[in-house]
Amino acid sequence: MIFEIQEQVDLTPYNSFGVSQMAAYFADIQDPADLRQAREFAASKRLSVLVLGQGSNTLFINDYPGLVLYMNNQGKQMLPGAGMLRICAGESWHELVLFCLQNSLYGIENLALIPGTVGAAPVQNIGAYGVELDQFFVELEAFDLKTGEIRYMNKADCQFAYRDSIFKQNPGQKLVVLSVTLQLALEPALELGYAGLTDEIAEQEATPQSVFDAVCAIRSRKLPDPKQIGNAGSFFKNPVVSRSKLLSLRKSYPELPAWDTADADLVKVSAAWLLDQKGWKGRRRGGAAVHEDHALVLVNRDNASGEDVVLLAQEMSSSVLQSFGIALQTEVRII
């Protein structure tokens, strides 16, 4: 495919909220050479640059005046070393999980049905049901938009944290992920510590396939399909608070769910539970709404603008801060 820069491109197909905003310039990136040309074009016009995968974690509230890079490079490669796999950034994450399961590569089955691309996975340090990407991460290849060089980054370089990485910070925002290398297991080592997952497979033999099926079933029940109604999954992170804050809250709310973290002084509490206490399910603002079944999920109910969604999210966050003294942070990238 010949590389080209398109002008005035509707971004509706490129974000899972289905919000209609325009990109002044747009490039479909299928090869590192495309990135070099795109970088030169952006520099010549002094344009800002935005990298997109499937737009499953992105909300546009305005037209984008710069150059959008749609990462669409494809391919998988087995590397020397048992279970070592390199995956191009444009590959679908869920299809990768399925590929690994079909090829007896284990460990990431708990991360099934997470929307988005492989390139976006380390940016968010995706995680679900007791498993996080960084447990299997070896290195990634990234293109530096500032220098035009290709960099290889290990786990320490990426500065992974809860739903966070260097790629969300400066200067990491100038790095475009080209490929990710993972170390998968050749023998199953199941993670069944998440209560909902344990309940789902209670009547079955615990295998990688049954875990995969259970995760898909749970996520399908909890989270609406973006192809049916625009959404980005969980809009807010589960907040991390001090253990003393949790003990204080549990004097009034003894049923508040919480989980330990790597830091003994900090715990993670359920954002969904906090929002449920404020009665947010089903409430609307403009064309945006909170899903009837899950308070963490904001949806495009009726041709919502990005501003509709953001204003609704702000109202939700304010109500939690006022009642519980906890500030919710968004998982979704707001452009």
Order of alpha helices (4+ residues) and beta strands (2+ residues): beta-beta-alpha-beta-beta-beta-beta-beta-alpha-alpha-beta-beta-beta-beta-alpha-beta-alpha-alpha-beta-beta-alpha-beta-beta-alpha-beta-beta-beta-alpha-beta
